[in-house]
Amino acid sequence: MSAEPRFAGAPRLRAEIAQFLCEGPAQVRQDEPLSIRVRLSLGGELRQALTPEAWARAHEAYDEHFTLRYALALYSKGPLFARRIAGPVRLRRRATFYWSRDPLLPYRIWVMVVDEAGVPRLPKDVEEARAMLMDVEWAFALAPGALAKGARQLFARVRASWGRHSFADKGSVEGASPPLRIEVL
């Protein structure tokens, strides 16, 4: 007798990096520290699959945790190849589906999101839960002298991955931000 896999028939959902920005100052002196802010947002079918109905089905199948892992790195574009100047920073966002007894929530099964600092948060609505899981903002702090003088092009790369669940099959997505031009004086 062959055993059926626990999550047989989980759909393979596509995900995409909907927004990816790398922000920082246009000019910086070489002896000053530099802060580069990276913002990204996952979109696509995976984001749309996170619904209260999917949370209820997952909870009934004892699939009570959904983890998204991110790996962010900052690169400097050179004439031949890119050089990593910061990272990779590994971030983990975890959603826990639980039975809520809160009379103010419209659903029986709700979600709690734990961010990379280990702080649990309860979203007010479904879109806020999606944003807590799939919108990432991170600041890279570069030491003084990390970049040589001259014009530099910096960009960030990200890899997001998730495991197999009752509402989504295992998958990953990768991407790079548009270049950020910085003049180092």
Summary of the structure (lengths in Angstrom):
residues: 185
radius of gyration: 19.8
end to end distance: 71.0
largest distance: 71.0
contacts: 530
relative contact order: 0.29
helix: 12%
strand: 50%
